[in-house]
Amino acid sequence: MDTSHPLHDTPPAAGHDRGEARTAPFPVLTVDPAGVVTSLNPAAAALLPRAAAGTVLRGAAPAWLAKAHERLWRASAGPDRPAACGPVGDLWFRATPVLAEDGGVAWWLADETARHAAERRLAEERRQAAVLAEVSGALLATLNAGRCMELVARLAAEHLADAAVVVAPALGRGLPVAVCGPDGTTTHQVLRAEPDAVPGLEEALRGRLPSADTVAVDPALLPGWVLPDSPAGPVTRASLTPLPGQGLPAGALLLLDTGASDGAEGTRPGPGFTRLFAIRAGAALSAARLNAEQAAITATLMRGLLPPDLTAVHGVEYAGVYRPSGASERVGGDFYDVHPGAGPDDETLVVLGDVCGKGLEAAVLTGKIRNTLQALLPLADDHQRLLGLLNGALLTPANPRFATLALASVVRDGPLVRLRVTSAGHQPPVVVRRSGEVEEVPTQGTLVGAFRRIGSTTVEVVLEPGETCVFFTDGVTEARGGPMGDEMFGQRRLEAGLSRCAGMPVHALVDHVHMLAAEWIGGNDHDDIAVVAVGAPFRGTPEEGPVA
């Protein structure tokens, strides 16, 4: 019923004229202080068929109007009160009180159904916008794929349905699933389940369903893993919504109603809101999955770039320590490797290198050098030839960097350990004797990757039981720190520190060198640091028998 009129869209501001009320296009009824209707115009009679002169307002009009009239007189402040609003059937009215001639109050009713509906739509849109902002903020807070799936399921169960299930594309033979039940409990697991167990799920995960479609699903066809042990009873309604990702489907969202929230079905957001939710959830899941894939790739590459853990090989002790230049970096330009010989009588090749530069760019060249040396291992008995072939491999227009290397071919000879040491532009190693004396190995050579012709000298070193040969990069000796923060650690301090490590196990020795350098550096910037120690043990393992 439309009782509005373009010429009378508001009731009179003050005073009440009975004749004006009878002819007004508005419904108008007059009520005395006791709540009895004293008069009403034809428009009011048509709107409120139970109302008539002499009837009680509470029984003839909507409850909200009767309560407004009672509150008006209980306040004892006259009829000049704000208007009341409420429904009359399917319409929405605004009731304005005006002082009547007989001392009562005339209630002028204005139809504001259109305005009320617009305000409700605006409020709902604002609420949904706030929910979407909350969803976006929450989903952007994590890049962990599992936690992101759990969060999507929880938010969907909170805003879209009684319960929700998020299914991601299969990983191998497993199906990643996150379930949030009506009680808010969320679980995430990888199931041995097939997507075709849920009608339409396989198509959604393969991108065969349009991303804007929400498909109804027969609850009777749902497998048990969808909502196991639900305390709210069986599923009464289910729908499937694809979650679009960045180029590929990010998964699917299964919305479930169980009757856990009585009366909520009519207030559920519409399909437009569900689509917007799905777009945001799909983008977050896609980003989390991409991050997980990149992290896995990075971890695989890092394993190939990081120096290995060293231990005893063929009765010779090895230990190493590595510290990249940046606190946030894991790899850099320093590296070391130990390539064991085929048997106890075969030489083990030790390599310590320092590539020009820092960070990931330098680490890429270290990876190339390490792979090339791995391929050249059959030639490791001839250091000069090995270094010449490596130098040729690095002399390419695409590689403007160079590197310094120290090589050592190590073999056990009874109680002794024999080394053939070659430097290619690298600082020569030092030998820590049992007496505490520290000797520099007199080897030198040309760095690799810079000149077409290189040369080097190889020096033989013999270690007696308890003695150690220590290789290190310039990140140790050129580390700046000390009291003023700008003095280099230097060769003299290194040798003084090593002289106190006579007879120390090789792992303890390299840790001690690293500790000295770290204490000297403090919080200053520094280059990559790498230290490798080769030691002759005091005694052999039970399998090898005594060494000395």
C-alpha positions in Angstrom: 0.0 0.0 0.0 1.5 3.4 -1.0 0.1 6.2 1.1 2.7 8.8 0.2 1.9 11.9 -1.7 4.3 14.2 -3.7 2.7 17.3 -2.1 2.6 16.1 1.4 5.8 14.1 2.0 6.0 15.2 5.7 3.4 15.7 8.4 2.7 19.1 9.9 5.4 20.5 12.1 3.1 21.6 15.0 -0.5 21.6 15.9 -3.3 19.3 14.7 -6.3 20.3 12.7 -9.0 17.6 12.6 -10.2 18.8 9.2 -6.8 18.7 7.8 -6.2 15.2 9.2 -9.4 13.9 7.6 -8.3 15.0 4.1 -4.6 14.3 4.5 -3.0 11.7 2.2 -1.2 10.4 5.3 -2.7 7.9 7.7 -3.5 9.9 10.8 -5.0 8.7 14.1 -5.6 10.5 17.3 -5.0 8.8 20.6 -5.7 10.1 24.1 -3.2 9.8 27.0 -4.8 6.5 28.1 -4.0 4.9 24.8 -7.6 4.9 23.4 -8.1 5.9 19.7 -10.3 8.9 19.5 -10.4 9.5 15.7 -8.7 8.4 12.5 -8.9 9.4 8.9 -9.8 7.1 6.0 -6.1 6.5 5.1 -5.5 5.3 8.7 -8.6 3.1 8.6 -7.4 1.5 5.4 -3.9 0.9 6.8 -5.1 -0.3 10.3 -8.4 -2.2 9.7 -8.7 -3.1 13.4 -8.5 0.5 14.5 -11.6 2.6 15.2 -12.8 5.3 17.5 -12.9 3.9 21.0 -10.5 1.0 20.5 -7.3 0.6 22.5 -4.2 1.4 20.4 -2.3 -1.6 21.7 -4.7 -4.0 20.1 -5.4 -2.1 17.0 -2.0 -0.9 15.9 1.5 -2.4 15.6 3.2 -2.9 19.0 6.0 -0.5 18.1 3.5 2.4 17.7 1.7 1.5 21.0 5.0 1.4 22.9 6.0 4.8 21.4 2.7 6.3 22.6 3.2 4.9 26.1 6.8 6.1 26.3 5.6 9.6 25.2 3.3 10.1 28.1 5.4 8.3 30.7 8.1 10.9 30.1 5.7 13.7 31.3 7.4 16.1 29.0 4.6 16.8 26.5 4.1 15.4 23.1 7.2 17.1 21.5 9.1 13.8 21.1 11.1 12.2 18.3 9.2 10.1 15.7 9.0 6.4 15.9 9.6 3.9 13.1 8.4 0.4 12.4 6.8 -2.0 10.0 3.1 -2.3 9.1 2.7 -5.4 7.1 5.3 -5.3 4.3 5.7 -1.5 4.5 7.8 0.7 6.8 6.3 3.8 8.4 7.6 6.8 10.3 5.1 8.0 13.0 5.4 11.6 14.1 3.4 12.8 17.2 1.6 16.1 17.0 -0.5 17.7 19.8 -4.2 17.3 19.2 -7.1 19.7 20.0 -8.6 17.4 22.6 -5.3 17.0 24.5 -4.3 13.8 22.9 -1.7 13.1 20.3 -2.2 12.7 16.6 0.1 10.2 15.0 0.9 11.1 11.4 2.3 8.0 9.5 4.6 8.6 6.5 5.5 5.7 4.2 9.3 5.3 4.2 9.5 1.8 2.8 11.7 2.8 -0.2 14.0 4.9 2.1 14.2 2.1 4.7 15.0 -0.5 2.0 17.7 1.7 0.6 19.2 2.3 4.1 19.1 -1.5 4.8 20.8 -2.2 1.5 23.5 0.4 2.2 24.0 -0.9 5.7 24.3 -4.5 4.4 26.8 -3.4 1.7 28.8 -1.5 4.4 28.8 -4.6 6.6 29.8 -6.8 3.7 32.6 -4.4 2.7 33.8 -4.4 6.3 33.7 -8.2 6.3 35.6 -8.4 3.0 38.2 -5.9 4.4 38.6 -8.1 7.5 38.9 -11.2 5.3 41.5 -9.6 3.1 43.5 -8.4 6.0 43.4 -11.7 7.8 44.4 -13.7 4.7 47.2 -11.3 3.8 48.7 -11.9 7.3 50.0 -15.4 6.4 51.8 -17.0 3.5 51.7 -20.5 5.1 49.5 -22.6 2.8 48.1 -24.8 5.6 47.2 -21.9 7.9 45.7 -20.0 5.0 43.4 -22.9 4.2 42.3 -23.1 7.9 41.7 -19.4 8.0 39.6 -19.4 4.8 37.5 -22.3 6.2 37.0 -20.5 9.6 36.1 -17.1 7.9 33.7 -18.9 5.6 32.0 -20.7 8.4 31.7 -17.5 10.4 30.2 -15.3 7.6 28.7 -17.6 4.9 27.4 -20.9 6.4 27.3 -23.1 9.5 30.4 -25.0 8.4 32.9 -24.8 5.6 35.4 -27.1 3.9 38.3 -25.8 1.8 39.9 -28.3 -0.6 43.2 -27.5 -2.4 44.5 -29.2 -5.6 46.0 -32.6 -4.9 49.6 -32.8 -3.7 50.9 -36.1 -5.1 48.3 -38.7 -4.0 47.0 -36.6 -1.1 44.1 -34.2 -1.0 44.7 -31.1 1.2 41.5 -30.4 3.2 40.7 -27.8 5.9 37.4 -28.2 7.8 35.7 -25.7 10.1 32.7 -27.2 11.9 29.7 -25.4 13.4 31.5 -25.2 16.8 34.4 -23.3 15.2 36.9 -26.1 15.5 39.2 -26.1 12.5 41.4 -29.0 11.3 43.8 -29.3 8.4 45.1 -32.6 6.9 46.1 -34.3 3.7 43.6 -37.1 3.0 43.9 -40.2 0.9 40.7 -39.3 -0.9 39.5 -38.7 -4.4 38.1 -35.4 -5.5 35.3 -37.1 -7.4 33.8 -38.2 -4.1 32.1 -34.8 -4.0 30.0 -33.9 -7.0 31.6 -31.1 -9.0 34.7 -30.9 -6.8 37.1 -32.5 -9.4 35.8 -30.0 -12.1 36.3 -27.1 -9.7 39.9 -28.1 -8.8 40.7 -28.5 -12.5 39.1 -25.1 -13.4 36.4 -26.7 -15.5 33.7 -24.8 -13.5 33.3 -21.0 -14.2 34.8 -19.2 -11.3 31.5 -17.2 -10.7 29.3 -20.3 -10.4 28.1 -21.7 -7.1 26.8 -25.2 -7.5 24.2 -26.9 -5.2 25.3 -30.3 -3.9 23.1 -33.0 -2.6 24.0 -33.5 1.1 23.3 -37.2 0.8 26.1 -37.6 -1.6 28.8 -36.0 0.6 31.5 -38.4 1.9 32.2 -38.7 5.6 35.4 -36.7 5.6 33.5 -33.5 4.6 32.1 -32.9 8.1 33.1 -35.8 10.5 31.4 -36.0 13.9 29.4 -32.8 13.6 27.6 -32.0 16.9 25.0 -30.0 15.0 23.5 -32.9 13.2 23.4 -33.8 9.5 24.0 -31.4 6.7 20.7 -29.9 5.4 22.1 -27.9 2.5 25.5 -27.8 0.6 27.0 -25.7 -2.2 30.3 -25.7 -4.0 32.1 -22.5 -5.0 35.4 -22.5 -7.0 38.3 -20.5 -5.7 40.0 -18.8 -8.6 43.8 -18.4 -8.3 46.5 -16.6 -10.3 46.1 -18.4 -13.6 45.3 -21.7 -12.0 42.5 -22.8 -9.7 43.4 -22.3 -6.1 40.9 -24.8 -4.8 37.2 -25.1 -3.9 35.0 -24.0 -1.1 32.2 -26.2 0.2 29.6 -24.4 2.3 27.4 -26.4 4.6 24.2 -25.6 6.6 23.4 -27.9 9.5 20.7 -26.0 11.3 23.1 -24.9 13.9 22.2 -21.2 13.5 18.4 -21.1 13.6 16.8 -18.4 11.5 20.1 -17.4 9.9 19.4 -18.8 6.5 17.3 -15.8 5.5 20.1 -13.5 6.6 22.9 -15.3 4.7 24.9 -13.1 2.2 23.8 -13.5 -1.4 25.8 -15.1 -4.2 27.5 -11.8 -5.1 29.1 -11.6 -1.7 30.1 -15.3 -1.8 31.8 -14.7 -5.2 33.8 -11.7 -3.8 34.8 -13.8 -0.8 35.9 -16.6 -3.1 38.0 -14.2 -5.2 39.8 -12.9 -2.2 40.3 -16.4 -0.7 41.5 -17.8 -4.0 44.0 -15.0 -4.4 45.4 -15.6 -0.8 45.5 -19.4 -1.3 47.3 -19.0 -4.6 49.9 -16.6 -3.1 50.4 -19.0 -0.2 50.9 -22.0 -2.5 53.2 -20.0 -4.8 55.2 -19.0 -1.7 55.4 -22.6 -0.6 56.6 -23.7 -4.0 59.2 -21.0 -4.1 60.4 -21.8 -0.6 60.7 -25.5 -1.6 62.7 -24.5 -4.7 64.9 -22.2 -2.7 65.5 -24.8 -0.1 66.6 -27.3 -2.8 68.9 -24.8 -4.4 70.3 -23.8 -1.0 71.2 -27.4 -0.2 73.3 -27.4 -3.3 75.0 -24.0 -2.5 75.6 -24.4 1.2 78.9 -25.9 2.4 78.7 -29.5 3.5 78.9 -30.8 7.0 82.4 -32.3 7.4 83.5 -35.3 9.4 86.4 -37.9 9.4 87.2 -39.5 6.1 89.7 -42.5 5.7 91.2 -41.8 9.1 91.7 -38.0 8.6 89.7 -35.4 10.5 87.9 -32.6 8.7 85.9 -29.7 10.0 84.6 -26.5 8.6 82.7 -23.3 9.5 81.0 -20.8 7.3 79.4 -17.4 8.0 77.9 -15.3 5.2 78.4 -11.6 5.1 74.7 -10.6 5.6 72.6 -11.5 8.6 69.7 -12.2 6.4 71.7 -14.3 3.8 72.5 -18.0 3.9 74.9 -18.2 1.0 77.7 -16.0 -0.4 81.0 -16.1 -2.2 83.0 -18.3 0.1 82.7 -22.1 -0.1 84.5 -25.3 0.7 84.2 -29.0 -0.3 85.8 -32.3 0.6 85.7 -35.0 -2.1 86.8 -38.3 -0.6 88.9 -40.7 -2.5 87.6 -44.1 -3.6 89.5 -45.9 -0.9 91.8 -45.3 2.2 94.9 -45.2 -0.1 93.4 -42.7 -2.5 93.8 -38.9 -2.0 90.9 -36.8 -0.7 90.6 -33.4 -2.4 89.9 -30.4 -0.2 88.8 -27.2 -1.8 88.4 -23.8 -0.2 87.4 -20.9 -2.4 86.5 -17.2 -2.4 84.5 -15.7 -5.2 84.7 -11.9 -5.9 81.5 -10.3 -4.5 78.9 -11.2 -1.9 75.4 -12.6 -1.7 73.4 -14.6 -4.1 75.2 -13.4 -7.3 78.5 -14.6 -5.9 76.9 -17.8 -4.7 75.8 -18.6 -8.3 79.4 -18.6 -9.4 80.4 -20.7 -6.4 77.9 -23.3 -7.6 79.4 -23.2 -11.0 82.9 -23.7 -9.7 81.9 -26.5 -7.3 80.1 -28.3 -10.1 83.0 -27.9 -12.5 85.5 -29.2 -9.9 83.2 -32.2 -9.3 83.4 -33.0 -13.0 87.2 -32.6 -12.9 87.8 -34.9 -10.0 89.4 -37.6 -12.1 92.2 -35.0 -12.8 92.6 -34.0 -9.1 96.1 -35.6 -8.9 97.4 -32.8 -11.1 96.5 -29.5 -9.4 98.0 -27.3 -12.2 96.0 -29.1 -14.9 92.8 -29.0 -12.8 93.1 -25.3 -12.2 93.9 -24.6 -15.8 90.8 -26.4 -17.0 88.7 -24.6 -14.4 90.2 -21.2 -15.4 89.2 -21.9 -19.0 85.6 -22.8 -18.0 85.3 -19.5 -16.1 86.8 -17.3 -18.9 83.5 -16.4 -20.6 81.9 -13.1 -21.5 79.0 -13.9 -19.3 81.2 -14.2 -16.3 82.9 -11.0 -15.2 83.9 -12.4 -11.8 87.0 -14.3 -10.6 87.9 -16.5 -7.7 90.8 -17.5 -5.5 91.2 -21.2 -4.5 93.3 -23.3 -2.2 93.5 -27.1 -3.0 94.8 -29.9 -0.8 95.1 -33.6 -1.8 95.1 -35.5 1.5 96.0 -39.1 2.2 96.7 -41.1 5.4 100.2 -42.6 5.7 100.3 -44.7 8.8 100.2 -42.3 11.8 100.9 -39.4 9.5 98.7 -37.3 7.2 100.3 -36.1 4.0 98.9 -33.1 2.0 99.8 -31.6 -1.4 98.7 -27.9 -1.1 98.3 -25.5 -4.0 97.2 -21.9 -3.9 95.5 -20.1 -6.8 95.6 -16.5 -5.7 94.4 -17.5 -2.2 96.0 -16.9 1.2 98.2 -19.8 2.0 97.0 -22.1 4.8 98.9 -22.5 8.1 99.9 -25.6 10.1 99.4 -25.7 13.8 102.1 -28.0 15.3 101.8 -29.9 18.6 104.3 -27.5 20.1 102.0 -24.6 19.4 104.2 -23.3 16.6 102.2 -22.0 13.6 103.8 -22.3 10.2 102.6 -20.8 6.9 102.6 -23.1 4.0 104.7 -21.5 1.2 102.4 -21.9 -1.8 101.2 -19.3 -4.2 99.6 -19.0 -7.6 97.3 -17.0 -9.9 93.7 -16.5 -9.3 91.2 -18.2 -11.7 88.7 -16.6 -14.0 90.7 -13.4 -14.7 93.7 -14.3 -17.0 94.2 -16.7 -19.9 97.4 -18.1 -18.5 97.8 -19.0 -14.8 100.5 -20.6 -12.7 100.8 -22.1 -9.2 103.1 -24.0 -6.9 102.3 -27.1 -5.0 103.9 -27.7 -1.6 103.9 -31.0 0.4 102.9 -30.8 4.1 103.2 -33.6 6.6 101.0 -33.6 9.7 102.0 -35.7 12.8 99.3 -36.9 15.2 97.6 -33.9 16.9 98.7 -31.4 14.2 96.3 -29.5 11.9 96.4 -27.6 8.6 94.0 -24.7 8.6 92.6 -23.1 5.5 90.8 -19.7 5.7 89.4 -16.9 3.5 90.3 -13.3 3.8 87.0 -12.7 5.6 88.9 -13.8 8.7 92.2 -11.8 8.4 90.5 -8.7 6.8 87.7 -8.5 9.3 87.5 -5.0 10.7 86.6 -4.3 14.3 88.5 -4.0 17.6 88.3 -1.1 20.0 87.9 1.6 17.3 85.9 -0.6 14.9 88.2 -0.1 11.9 91.3 -2.2 12.5 91.8 -5.5 10.6 92.0 -8.7 12.5 95.2 -9.6 10.6 97.4 -12.7 10.1 99.3 -12.1 13.4 96.2 -12.3 15.6 95.0 -15.4 13.7 98.3 -17.2 14.3 98.4 -16.1 17.9 94.9 -17.5 18.4 95.8 -20.8 16.6 98.9 -21.2 18.7 96.7 -21.7 21.7 94.8 -24.4 19.9 97.6 -26.9 19.7 96.3 -30.5 20.0 92.7 -29.3 19.9 90.1 -31.3 17.9 89.5 -29.9 14.5 85.8 -29.0 15.2 86.8 -27.1 18.3 89.6 -25.4 16.4 87.4 -24.0 13.6 84.8 -22.9 16.1 87.5 -21.1 18.1 88.7 -19.2 15.0 85.1 -18.3 14.1 84.5 -17.0 17.7 87.7 -14.9 17.6 86.7 -13.3 14.3 83.0 -12.7 15.4 84.2 -11.1 18.7 86.5 -8.9 16.7 83.9 -7.8 14.2 81.1 -7.1 16.8 78.2 -5.5 14.9 80.3 -4.2 12.0 79.8 -5.2 8.4 82.1 -8.0 7.2 82.9 -10.2 4.3 82.0 -13.9 4.0 84.0 -16.1 6.4 85.0 -19.7 5.8 87.5 -21.9 7.7 88.5 -25.5 7.0 90.7 -27.7 9.1 92.5 -30.9 8.2 93.8 -32.8 11.2 95.9 -35.9 12.0 94.1 -37.7 14.9 96.0 -38.8 18.0 94.5 -42.3 17.6 92.5 -44.1 15.0 89.0 -45.5 15.2 88.6 -49.2 16.5 88.1 -50.4 13.0 91.3 -48.7 11.8 93.4 -49.6 14.8 95.7 -47.3 16.6 97.4 -44.5 14.7 100.3 -43.8 17.1 
